[in-house]
Amino acid sequence: EITAHVHPDGQDTWTVISGEAEYYQGGGKVAHLKAGDIAIAKPGQVHGALNTSPVPF
């Protein structure tokens, strides 16, 4: 689990290499991520993830 957090001064870009996760985007939005997906959190956007697969995320 990557607890919800924020980067006030910079963008955070995640590239999913393996596994699957529920990606929390702030404001109650959740996206399902899998290997090959990219998620971008803009500066100040709350985000985090919970691994939903048996392999590392």
Contact map, one row per residue, 1 for C-alpha under 8 A:
111000000000000000000000000000000000000000000001111000000
111100000000000000000000000000000000000000000001110000000
111110000000000000000000000000000000000000000011100000000
011111000000000000000001000000000000000000000111100000000
001111100000000000000000000000000000000000000111000000000
000111110000000000000000000000000000000000111110000000000
000011111111000000000000000000000000000000111100000000000
000001111100000000000000000000000000000000111000000000000
000000111110000000000000000000000000000000110000000000000
000000111111000000000000000000000000000001110000000000000
000000101111100000000000000000000000000111100000000000000
000000100111110000000000000000000000000111100000000000000
000000000011111000000000000000000000011110000000000000000
000000000001111100000000000000000000011100000000000000000
000000000000111110000000000000000001111000000000000000000
000000000000011111110000000000001111110000000000000000001
000000000000001111100000000000000011000000000000000000001
000000000000000111110000000000000111000000000000000000111
000000000000000111111000000000000110000000000000001111111
000000000000000101111100000000011110000000000000001110001
000000000000000000111110000000011100000000000000111110001
000000000000000000011111000001111000000000000000111100000
000000000000000000001111100001111000000000000011110000000
000100000000000000000111110111100000000000000111100000000
000000000000000000000011111111100000000010001111000000000
000000000000000000000001111111000000000000001110000000000
000000000000000000000000111110000000000000000000000000000
000000000000000000000001111111000000000000000000000000000
000000000000000000000001111111100000000000000000000000000
000000000000000000000111110111110000000000000000000000000
000000000000000000000111100011111000000000000000000000000
000000000000000000011110000001111100000000000000000000000
000000000000000100011110000000111110110000000000000000000
000000000000000101111000000000011111100000000000000000000
000000000000000111110000000000001111100000000000000000000
000000000000001111000000000000000111110000000000000000000
000000000000001100000000000000001111111000000000000000000
000000000000111100000000000000001001111100000000000000000
000000000000111000000000000000000000111110000000000000000
000000000011110000000000000000000000011111000000000000000
000000000011100000000000100000000000001111101110000000000
000000000111000000000000000000000000000111111000000000000
000001111111000000000000000000000000000011111000000000000
000001111100000000000000000000000000000001111100000000000
000001110000000000000000110000000000000011111110000000000
000111100000000000000001110000000000000010011111000000000
001111000000000000000011110000000000000010001111100000000
111110000000000000000011100000000000000000000111110000000
111100000000000000001111000000000000000000000011111000000
110000000000000000001110000000000000000000000001111100000
100000000000000000111100000000000000000000000000111110011
000000000000000000111100000000000000000000000000011111000
000000000000000000111000000000000000000000000000001111111
000000000000000000100000000000000000000000000000000111110
000000000000000001100000000000000000000000000000000011111
000000000000000001100000000000000000000000000000001011111
000000000000000111111000000000000000000000000000001010111
